[in-house]
Amino acid sequence: MNLIYNFDLDTPDELLEILAKNLQQRRLEKGLSRNALSKLSGVPTPTIAKFEQKHTISLAAFVSMAKTLGYSKDIKELLSRPLYNTMEELETINRNKNRKRGRNEMDR
């Protein structure tokens, strides 16, 4: 029986809040206003404000702002390596490295 254990207690909303705060901090460190980041990234100023305040944004807009702030490498590295908690998971990952499609539903 394959079970995936997840001891990660962060909710998606909490992670979005962290991303928003981090992006805002990087923007401020570079001395950029929302309007300046908007002009440089092509993301509308209201979208930037909404992300910083309500943590809602499209992935494309987030990537554009992160790229503008110099974080292209970090975006490319996101999810670039497999994570595993057990040797069984590692063996499964290694067996499936070149798969193009999933074959099984999750065991419930």
Secondary structure, 3 states (H helix, E strand, C coil): CCCCCCCCCCCHHHHHHHHHHHHHHHHHHCCCCHHHHHHHHCCCHHHHHHHHHHCCCCHHHHHHHHHHCCCHHHHHHCCCCCCCCCHHHHHHHHHCCCCCCCCCCCCC
